[in-house]
């Protein structure tokens, strides 16, 4: 009897692990608490999936009577244009063989895009950001030093106007990466932004490795 009990426990564990592995991001998205996505009802979220899987435009009327659209969906990634000025991306990421987390990137453009990043377990309990993204880019990570031939005075003058760091973060649909771009230029005066633009790096990229995002 003891052997049978042990065998049943082992089989139960194997079935649980198999079930965990079979869960896709869409399953967790549909189960997402309304408090984390107040613009979308559970019916909205389910309709997104049904529409895309039927090869249709995944557009719904949200709770504020506006239009939201799911623009990307795979086993571990999705993207929703919540409003004309906001988007939400999600990525299902492995931590161990049996543990995965959900990275959520919310971006609002008003008018320059600015992103906020959150992590949740698969029951949608919030997790500490620093456990999975130990460091975020700072302004110096995006700005290249001036060359010998550059107008240093104009460069420093423009840099002083970049007094607030705005970043747009993007999860990759195909890879486990998180890319940041410098969007502060979008809120600066045009003349200062044009002076600073030649010194701005295109992206700062982080890759998922060892259960966290590591800068490349």
DRENPA-3360 file (N, C-alpha, C; in nm, 2 decimals, always signed):
BEGIN
1 = XXXXXXXX = +0.08/-0.12/+0.00/+0.00/+0.00/+0.00/+0.08/+0.13/+0.00 ~ +0.20/+0.12/+0.08/+0.28/+0.24/+0.08/+0.34/+0.27/-0.06 ~ +0.38/+0.16/-0.13/+0.43/+0.18/-0.26/+0.33/+0.24/-0.36 ~ +0.20/+0.20/-0.34/+0.10/+0.26/-0.43/+0.08/+0.40/-0.39 ~ +0.08/+0.44/-0.26/+0.06/+0.58/-0.22/+0.17/+0.66/-0.28 ~ +0.30/+0.62/-0.27/+0.41/+0.69/-0.32/+0.40/+0.71/-0.47 ~ +0.36/+0.60/-0.54/+0.34/+0.61/-0.69/+0.23/+0.71/-0.73 ~ +0.12/+0.71/-0.65/+0.02/+0.81/-0.68/+0.06/+0.96/-0.66;
9 = XXXXXXXX = +0.14/+0.98/-0.55/+0.20/+1.11/-0.53/+0.29/+1.15/-0.64 ~ +0.38/+1.06/-0.68/+0.47/+1.09/-0.79/+0.39/+1.12/-0.92 ~ +0.29/+1.04/-0.95/+0.21/+1.07/-1.07/+0.14/+1.20/-1.06 ~ +0.09/+1.23/-0.94/+0.02/+1.36/-0.93/+0.11/+1.48/-0.95 ~ +0.23/+1.47/-0.90/+0.33/+1.57/-0.92/+0.37/+1.59/-1.07 ~ +0.38/+1.47/-1.13/+0.42/+1.48/-1.28/+0.30/+1.54/-1.36 ~ +0.18/+1.51/-1.32/+0.07/+1.57/-1.39/+0.05/+1.72/-1.36 ~ +0.09/+1.76/-1.24/+0.08/+1.90/-1.21/+0.18/+1.98/-1.28;
17 = XXXXXXXX = +0.31/+1.92/-1.29/+0.41/+1.99/-1.37/+0.37/+2.00/-1.52 ~ +0.32/+1.89/-1.57/+0.28/+1.89/-1.71/+0.17/+1.99/-1.74 ~ +0.07/+2.01/-1.64/-0.03/+2.10/-1.66/+0.02/+2.25/-1.65 ~ +0.12/+2.27/-1.56/+0.19/+2.40/-1.55/+0.25/+2.44/-1.68 ~ +0.32/+2.34/-1.74/+0.39/+2.36/-1.87/+0.30/+2.39/-1.98 ~ +0.18/+2.33/-1.98/+0.08/+2.34/-2.09/+0.01/+2.48/-2.08 ~ +0.01/+2.55/-1.97/-0.05/+2.67/-1.96/+0.02/+2.78/-2.04 ~ -0.06/+2.85/-2.12/+0.00/+2.96/-2.21/-0.04/+3.09/-2.14;
25 = XXXXXXXX = +0.02/+3.20/-2.19/+0.00/+3.33/-2.14/-0.15/+3.37/-2.15 ~ -0.21/+3.33/-2.26/-0.35/+3.36/-2.28/-0.44/+3.31/-2.17 ~ -0.41/+3.19/-2.11/-0.49/+3.13/-2.01/-0.48/+3.22/-1.88 ~ -0.36/+3.27/-1.85/-0.34/+3.36/-1.73/-0.40/+3.49/-1.76 ~ -0.40/+3.54/-1.88/-0.46/+3.67/-1.92/-0.61/+3.67/-1.89 ~ -0.67/+3.56/-1.93/-0.82/+3.56/-1.91/-0.85/+3.55/-1.77 ~ -0.77/+3.49/-1.68/-0.79/+3.48/-1.54/-0.74/+3.60/-1.46 ~ -0.69/+3.70/-1.53/-0.64/+3.82/-1.47/-0.74/+3.89/-1.39;
33 = XXXXXXXX = -0.71/+3.93/-1.26/-0.81/+4.01/-1.18/-0.85/+4.14/-1.25 ~ -0.98/+4.18/-1.24/-1.02/+4.30/-1.30/-0.95/+4.42/-1.24 ~ -0.90/+4.41/-1.11/-0.83/+4.52/-1.05/-0.70/+4.56/-1.12 ~ -0.64/+4.46/-1.20/-0.52/+4.48/-1.27/-0.54/+4.53/-1.41 ~ -0.66/+4.52/-1.46/-0.70/+4.56/-1.59/-0.84/+4.62/-1.59 ~ -0.86/+4.74/-1.52/-0.99/+4.79/-1.50/-1.06/+4.83/-1.63 ~ -0.99/+4.85/-1.73/-1.05/+4.89/-1.86/-1.11/+4.78/-1.93 ~ -1.07/+4.66/-1.90/-1.12/+4.54/-1.97/-1.20/+4.44/-1.88;
41 = XXXXXXXX = -1.31/+4.40/-1.93/-1.39/+4.30/-1.86/-1.33/+4.16/-1.89 ~ -1.37/+4.06/-1.81/-1.32/+3.92/-1.84/-1.38/+3.88/-1.97 ~ -1.49/+3.93/-2.01/-1.55/+3.89/-2.15/-1.46/+3.96/-2.25 ~ -1.42/+4.08/-2.24/-1.33/+4.15/-2.33/-1.20/+4.06/-2.35 ~ -1.14/+4.02/-2.24/-1.02/+3.94/-2.25/-1.04/+3.81/-2.32 ~ -1.15/+3.74/-2.29/-1.18/+3.62/-2.36/-1.21/+3.64/-2.51 ~ -1.28/+3.75/-2.54/-1.31/+3.78/-2.68/-1.18/+3.81/-2.76 ~ -1.08/+3.88/-2.70/-0.96/+3.90/-2.77/-0.90/+3.77/-2.83;
49 = XXXXXXXX = -0.89/+3.67/-2.74/-0.84/+3.54/-2.77/-0.92/+3.47/-2.88 ~ -1.05/+3.47/-2.86/-1.14/+3.41/-2.96/-1.13/+3.47/-3.10 ~ -1.12/+3.60/-3.10/-1.11/+3.68/-3.23/-0.98/+3.64/-3.30 ~ -0.87/+3.65/-3.23/-0.74/+3.63/-3.30/-0.73/+3.48/-3.34 ~ -0.78/+3.39/-3.26/-0.77/+3.25/-3.30/-0.86/+3.22/-3.42 ~ -0.96/+3.30/-3.44/-1.05/+3.29/-3.55/-1.00/+3.37/-3.67 ~ -0.87/+3.43/-3.66/-0.82/+3.51/-3.77/-0.90/+3.64/-3.80 ~ -0.95/+3.69/-3.69/-1.03/+3.82/-3.70/-0.96/+3.93/-3.63;
57 = XXXXXXXX = -1.00/+4.05/-3.66/-0.95/+4.17/-3.59/-0.99/+4.15/-3.44 ~ -0.90/+4.16/-3.35/-0.93/+4.14/-3.21/-0.96/+4.28/-3.14 ~ -1.08/+4.34/-3.18/-1.12/+4.47/-3.13/-1.24/+4.45/-3.04 ~ -1.24/+4.52/-2.93/-1.36/+4.51/-2.84/-1.39/+4.65/-2.79 ~ -1.51/+4.66/-2.74/-1.56/+4.79/-2.67/-1.53/+4.77/-2.52 ~ -1.44/+4.85/-2.47/-1.40/+4.84/-2.33/-1.50/+4.90/-2.24 ~ -1.47/+4.90/-2.11/-1.56/+4.95/-2.01/-1.59/+5.10/-2.01 ~ -1.50/+5.17/-2.08/-1.52/+5.32/-2.09/-1.58/+5.35/-2.23;
65 = XXXXXXXX = -1.63/+5.25/-2.30/-1.70/+5.26/-2.43/-1.60/+5.31/-2.54 ~ -1.47/+5.28/-2.51/-1.37/+5.31/-2.62/-1.33/+5.17/-2.68 ~ -1.24/+5.18/-2.78/-1.20/+5.06/-2.85/-1.06/+5.02/-2.80 ~ -1.05/+4.89/-2.76/-0.92/+4.83/-2.73/-0.89/+4.71/-2.83 ~ -0.77/+4.69/-2.86/-0.74/+4.59/-2.96/-0.61/+4.51/-2.92 ~ -0.62/+4.38/-2.93/-0.51/+4.29/-2.91/-0.43/+4.28/-3.04 ~ -0.31/+4.32/-3.04/-0.24/+4.33/-3.17/-0.13/+4.22/-3.18 ~ -0.11/+4.14/-3.08/-0.01/+4.03/-3.08/-0.04/+3.93/-2.98;
73 = XXXXXXXX = -0.02/+3.80/-3.02/-0.05/+3.69/-2.93/+0.03/+3.57/-2.97 ~ +0.10/+3.51/-2.87/+0.17/+3.38/-2.89/+0.16/+3.31/-2.76 ~ +0.23/+3.19/-2.75/+0.22/+3.11/-2.63/+0.27/+3.19/-2.50 ~ +0.37/+3.28/-2.52/+0.43/+3.35/-2.41/+0.43/+3.50/-2.42 ~ +0.36/+3.55/-2.51/+0.36/+3.70/-2.53/+0.22/+3.75/-2.58 ~ +0.19/+3.87/-2.54/+0.07/+3.93/-2.59/+0.09/+4.09/-2.59 ~ +0.02/+4.15/-2.67/+0.02/+4.30/-2.67/-0.12/+4.35/-2.70 ~ -0.16/+4.45/-2.62/-0.30/+4.51/-2.63/-0.28/+4.66/-2.64;
81 = XXXXXXXX = -0.34/+4.72/-2.74/-0.35/+4.86/-2.75/-0.48/+4.90/-2.67 ~ -0.46/+4.95/-2.55/-0.57/+4.97/-2.46/-0.65/+5.09/-2.50 ~ -0.58/+5.20/-2.54/-0.64/+5.32/-2.59/-0.55/+5.38/-2.70 ~ -0.59/+5.49/-2.76/-0.51/+5.55/-2.86/-0.37/+5.59/-2.81 ~ -0.36/+5.61/-2.67/-0.24/+5.66/-2.61/-0.18/+5.56/-2.51 ~ -0.22/+5.44/-2.51/-0.17/+5.35/-2.41/-0.17/+5.21/-2.46 ~ -0.06/+5.13/-2.42/-0.05/+4.99/-2.46/-0.01/+4.91/-2.34 ~ -0.03/+4.78/-2.35/+0.01/+4.69/-2.25/+0.07/+4.56/-2.31;
89 = XXXXXXXX = +0.19/+4.53/-2.27/+0.25/+4.41/-2.32/+0.28/+4.31/-2.20 ~ +0.27/+4.18/-2.23/+0.30/+4.08/-2.13/+0.39/+3.97/-2.19 ~ +0.47/+3.92/-2.10/+0.56/+3.81/-2.14/+0.56/+3.71/-2.03 ~ +0.55/+3.58/-2.06/+0.56/+3.47/-1.96/+0.70/+3.42/-1.96 ~ +0.77/+3.42/-1.85/+0.91/+3.40/-1.84/+0.94/+3.29/-1.74 ~ +1.03/+3.20/-1.77/+1.07/+3.09/-1.68/+1.17/+3.13/-1.57 ~ +1.14/+3.09/-1.45/+1.24/+3.12/-1.34/+1.31/+2.99/-1.31 ~ +1.23/+2.88/-1.29/+1.28/+2.74/-1.27/+1.20/+2.65/-1.36;
97 = XXXXXXXX = +1.23/+2.52/-1.36/+1.15/+2.43/-1.44/+1.00/+2.43/-1.41 ~ +0.97/+2.47/-1.28/+0.83/+2.46/-1.24/+0.77/+2.60/-1.21 ~ +0.85/+2.70/-1.22/+0.80/+2.84/-1.18/+0.82/+2.94/-1.29 ~ +0.71/+3.01/-1.32/+0.72/+3.11/-1.42/+0.66/+3.24/-1.37 ~ +0.70/+3.35/-1.42/+0.65/+3.48/-1.38/+0.60/+3.55/-1.50 ~ +0.51/+3.65/-1.48/+0.45/+3.73/-1.59/+0.51/+3.87/-1.58 ~ +0.57/+3.92/-1.68/+0.62/+4.06/-1.69/+0.52/+4.14/-1.76 ~ +0.48/+4.25/-1.70/+0.38/+4.34/-1.76/+0.44/+4.48/-1.78;
105 = XXXXXXXX = +0.44/+4.53/-1.91/+0.49/+4.66/-1.94/+0.37/+4.74/-1.99 ~ +0.34/+4.85/-1.91/+0.23/+4.94/-1.95/+0.30/+5.07/-1.99 ~ +0.25/+5.12/-2.11/+0.31/+5.24/-2.17/+0.20/+5.34/-2.20 ~ +0.22/+5.47/-2.15/+0.13/+5.58/-2.18/+0.21/+5.68/-2.25 ~ +0.15/+5.74/-2.36/+0.21/+5.85/-2.44/+0.13/+5.97/-2.41 ~ +0.20/+6.07/-2.35/+0.12/+6.20/-2.31/+0.21/+6.32/-2.32 ~ +0.27/+6.36/-2.43/+0.27/+6.28/-2.56/+0.38/+6.19/-2.57 ~ +0.49/+6.21/-2.49/+0.61/+6.12/-2.50/+0.58/+5.99/-2.43;
113 = XXXXXXXX = +0.61/+5.88/-2.49/+0.59/+5.75/-2.42/+0.67/+5.73/-2.30 ~ +0.61/+5.67/-2.19/+0.67/+5.64/-2.07/+0.62/+5.51/-2.02 ~ +0.71/+5.42/-1.98/+0.67/+5.28/-1.95/+0.69/+5.25/-1.80 ~ +0.60/+5.16/-1.75/+0.61/+5.11/-1.61/+0.61/+4.96/-1.62 ~ +0.69/+4.90/-1.54/+0.71/+4.75/-1.55/+0.68/+4.69/-1.42 ~ +0.60/+4.58/-1.42/+0.56/+4.51/-1.31/+0.58/+4.36/-1.33 ~ +0.60/+4.28/-1.22/+0.61/+4.14/-1.23/+0.51/+4.07/-1.14 ~ +0.45/+3.96/-1.18/+0.35/+3.89/-1.11/+0.38/+3.74/-1.12;
121 = XXXXXXXX = +0.33/+3.66/-1.02/+0.34/+3.52/-1.03/+0.22/+3.48/-1.11 ~ +0.20/+3.35/-1.14/+0.09/+3.30/-1.22/-0.04/+3.31/-1.16 ~ -0.05/+3.34/-1.03/-0.17/+3.37/-0.96/-0.20/+3.52/-0.95 ~ -0.12/+3.60/-1.02/-0.13/+3.74/-1.03/-0.11/+3.81/-0.89 ~ -0.02/+3.75/-0.82/+0.03/+3.82/-0.70/+0.15/+3.90/-0.73 ~ +0.16/+4.03/-0.69/+0.27/+4.11/-0.73/+0.40/+4.06/-0.67 ~ +0.51/+4.08/-0.75/+0.64/+4.04/-0.71/+0.74/+4.16/-0.70 ~ +0.84/+4.15/-0.62/+0.94/+4.27/-0.62/+1.01/+4.29/-0.75;
129 = XXXXXXXX = +1.00/+4.41/-0.80/+1.06/+4.44/-0.93/+1.21/+4.41/-0.93 ~ +1.28/+4.44/-0.82/+1.42/+4.43/-0.81/+1.47/+4.28/-0.82 ~ +1.38/+4.19/-0.79/+1.42/+4.05/-0.80/+1.43/+4.00/-0.94 ~ +1.37/+4.07/-1.04/+1.37/+4.03/-1.18/+1.42/+4.13/-1.27 ~ +1.43/+4.25/-1.22/+1.50/+4.36/-1.30/+1.58/+4.44/-1.20 ~ +1.70/+4.39/-1.17/+1.78/+4.45/-1.06/+1.82/+4.60/-1.08 ~ +1.83/+4.64/-1.21/+1.86/+4.78/-1.23/+1.80/+4.83/-1.36 ~ +1.76/+4.95/-1.36/+1.70/+5.02/-1.47/+1.80/+5.11/-1.54;
137 = XXXXXXXX = +1.79/+5.14/-1.67/+1.88/+5.24/-1.73/+1.86/+5.38/-1.67 ~ +1.97/+5.45/-1.67/+1.97/+5.59/-1.63/+2.00/+5.68/-1.75 ~ +1.99/+5.81/-1.74/+2.01/+5.90/-1.85/+2.14/+5.88/-1.92 ~ +2.25/+5.86/-1.84/+2.38/+5.85/-1.90/+2.39/+5.72/-1.98 ~ +2.31/+5.62/-1.96/+2.31/+5.50/-2.04/+2.26/+5.53/-2.19 ~ +2.19/+5.63/-2.21/+2.13/+5.66/-2.34/+2.21/+5.77/-2.41 ~ +2.29/+5.85/-2.34/+2.36/+5.97/-2.41/+2.50/+5.94/-2.43 ~ +2.55/+5.95/-2.55/+2.69/+5.93/-2.59/+2.76/+6.06/-2.56;
145 = XXXXXXXX = +2.89/+6.05/-2.52/+2.97/+6.17/-2.50/+3.00/+6.25/-2.63 ~ +3.01/+6.38/-2.63/+3.04/+6.45/-2.75/+3.18/+6.42/-2.80 ~ +3.19/+6.42/-2.93/+3.32/+6.41/-3.00/+3.40/+6.53/-2.99 ~ +3.52/+6.53/-3.03/+3.61/+6.65/-3.03/+3.56/+6.76/-3.12 ~ +3.48/+6.72/-3.22/+3.44/+6.82/-3.32/+3.30/+6.87/-3.29 ~ +3.23/+6.82/-3.18/+3.10/+6.86/-3.15/+3.09/+6.99/-3.08 ~ +2.98/+7.05/-3.09/+2.96/+7.18/-3.02/+2.92/+7.15/-2.87 ~ +3.02/+7.15/-2.79/+3.01/+7.10/-2.65/+2.91/+7.19/-2.58;
153 = XXXXXXXX = +2.91/+7.32/-2.60/+2.82/+7.41/-2.53/+2.68/+7.38/-2.57 ~ +2.65/+7.36/-2.70/+2.51/+7.33/-2.74/+2.47/+7.19/-2.68 ~ +2.56/+7.10/-2.68/+2.54/+6.97/-2.62/+2.50/+6.98/-2.47 ~ +2.57/+7.05/-2.40/+2.55/+7.06/-2.25/+2.42/+7.14/-2.23 ~ +2.39/+7.24/-2.31/+2.27/+7.32/-2.30/+2.15/+7.23/-2.32 ~ +2.15/+7.15/-2.43/+2.04/+7.06/-2.46/+2.03/+6.95/-2.35 ~ +2.14/+6.90/-2.30/+2.13/+6.80/-2.20/+2.07/+6.85/-2.07 ~ +2.09/+6.98/-2.04/+2.03/+7.03/-1.92/+1.87/+7.03/-1.93;
161 = XXXXXXXX = +1.82/+7.05/-2.05/+1.68/+7.05/-2.07/+1.62/+6.91/-2.06 ~ +1.70/+6.80/-2.07/+1.66/+6.67/-2.05/+1.66/+6.63/-1.90 ~ +1.58/+6.71/-1.83/+1.58/+6.70/-1.68/+1.49/+6.60/-1.62 ~ +1.42/+6.52/-1.71/+1.33/+6.42/-1.66/+1.35/+6.30/-1.76 ~ +1.38/+6.18/-1.70/+1.41/+6.06/-1.78/+1.27/+5.99/-1.81 ~ +1.24/+5.99/-1.94/+1.13/+5.91/-1.99/+1.18/+5.80/-2.07 ~ +1.13/+5.68/-2.05/+1.18/+5.56/-2.13/+1.06/+5.48/-2.18 ~ +1.07/+5.43/-2.30/+0.97/+5.34/-2.35/+1.03/+5.20/-2.35;
169 = XXXXXXXX = +0.96/+5.11/-2.29/+1.01/+4.97/-2.28/+0.93/+4.88/-2.37 ~ +1.00/+4.79/-2.43/+0.93/+4.70/-2.52/+0.98/+4.55/-2.50 ~ +0.88/+4.47/-2.48/+0.91/+4.32/-2.47/+0.91/+4.27/-2.61 ~ +1.00/+4.17/-2.64/+1.00/+4.11/-2.77/+0.90/+3.99/-2.78 ~ +0.83/+3.98/-2.89/+0.74/+3.87/-2.91/+0.81/+3.74/-2.94 ~ +0.94/+3.75/-2.99/+1.01/+3.63/-3.03/+1.12/+3.59/-2.94 ~ +1.18/+3.69/-2.86/+1.29/+3.66/-2.77/+1.26/+3.70/-2.63 ~ +1.33/+3.65/-2.54/+1.32/+3.69/-2.40/+1.40/+3.81/-2.37;
177 = XXXXXXXX = +1.36/+3.92/-2.43/+1.44/+4.05/-2.42/+1.34/+4.16/-2.38 ~ +1.40/+4.27/-2.32/+1.33/+4.39/-2.28/+1.42/+4.50/-2.33 ~ +1.37/+4.58/-2.42/+1.45/+4.69/-2.48/+1.39/+4.83/-2.43 ~ +1.48/+4.92/-2.39/+1.45/+5.05/-2.35/+1.50/+5.15/-2.45 ~ +1.41/+5.25/-2.48/+1.45/+5.36/-2.57/+1.43/+5.49/-2.49 ~ +1.51/+5.59/-2.53/+1.50/+5.72/-2.46/+1.39/+5.81/-2.52 ~ +1.29/+5.83/-2.45/+1.18/+5.91/-2.51/+1.16/+6.05/-2.45 ~ +1.26/+6.09/-2.37/+1.26/+6.23/-2.32/+1.25/+6.33/-2.43;
185 = XXXXXXXX = +1.32/+6.30/-2.54/+1.32/+6.40/-2.65/+1.17/+6.44/-2.69 ~ +1.08/+6.36/-2.67/+0.94/+6.39/-2.71/+0.87/+6.49/-2.62 ~ +0.93/+6.52/-2.51/+0.87/+6.63/-2.43/+0.95/+6.76/-2.42 ~ +1.07/+6.75/-2.48/+1.16/+6.87/-2.48/+1.12/+6.96/-2.59 ~ +1.17/+7.09/-2.58/+1.15/+7.18/-2.69/+1.22/+7.13/-2.82 ~ +1.16/+7.15/-2.93/+1.21/+7.09/-3.05/+1.36/+7.13/-3.08 ~ +1.40/+7.26/-3.06/+1.53/+7.30/-3.09/+1.63/+7.22/-3.00 ~ +1.60/+7.21/-2.87/+1.69/+7.14/-2.78/+1.69/+6.99/-2.81;
193 = XXXXXXXX = +1.58/+6.94/-2.85/+1.57/+6.79/-2.88/+1.65/+6.76/-3.01 ~ +1.65/+6.85/-3.10/+1.72/+6.83/-3.23/+1.87/+6.84/-3.20 ~ +1.92/+6.92/-3.11/+2.06/+6.93/-3.07/+2.11/+6.80/-3.00 ~ +2.02/+6.75/-2.92/+2.06/+6.63/-2.84/+2.05/+6.50/-2.92 ~ +1.96/+6.50/-3.01/+1.93/+6.37/-3.08/+2.05/+6.30/-3.14 ~ +2.15/+6.36/-3.20/+2.26/+6.29/-3.25/+2.34/+6.21/-3.15 ~ +2.32/+6.25/-3.02/+2.40/+6.18/-2.91/+2.33/+6.07/-2.84 ~ +2.20/+6.04/-2.89/+2.12/+5.95/-2.82/+2.14/+5.81/-2.88;
201 = XXXXXXXX = +2.17/+5.71/-2.79/+2.17/+5.57/-2.84/+2.04/+5.52/-2.87 ~ +2.03/+5.42/-2.96/+1.90/+5.38/-3.01/+1.83/+5.30/-2.90 ~ +1.90/+5.20/-2.83/+1.83/+5.12/-2.73/+1.93/+5.07/-2.63 ~ +1.87/+5.04/-2.51/+1.95/+4.96/-2.41/+1.87/+4.83/-2.39 ~ +1.94/+4.72/-2.41/+1.87/+4.59/-2.42/+1.91/+4.50/-2.30 ~ +1.80/+4.44/-2.24/+1.82/+4.34/-2.13/+1.77/+4.21/-2.19 ~ +1.84/+4.10/-2.14/+1.80/+3.97/-2.18/+1.77/+3.88/-2.06 ~ +1.67/+3.80/-2.07/+1.63/+3.71/-1.96/+1.73/+3.60/-1.94;
209 = XXXXXXXX = +1.79/+3.59/-1.83/+1.89/+3.49/-1.80/+1.90/+3.46/-1.65 ~ +1.89/+3.34/-1.62/+1.90/+3.30/-1.47/+1.78/+3.35/-1.39 ~ +1.67/+3.36/-1.46/+1.55/+3.41/-1.38/+1.54/+3.56/-1.36 ~ +1.61/+3.64/-1.44/+1.60/+3.78/-1.43/+1.65/+3.85/-1.56 ~ +1.62/+3.98/-1.57/+1.67/+4.05/-1.69/+1.81/+4.11/-1.66 ~ +1.90/+4.08/-1.75/+2.04/+4.12/-1.74/+2.07/+4.20/-1.86 ~ +2.14/+4.32/-1.83/+2.17/+4.41/-1.94/+2.28/+4.35/-2.03 ~ +2.26/+4.37/-2.16/+2.35/+4.31/-2.26/+2.47/+4.41/-2.28;
% end
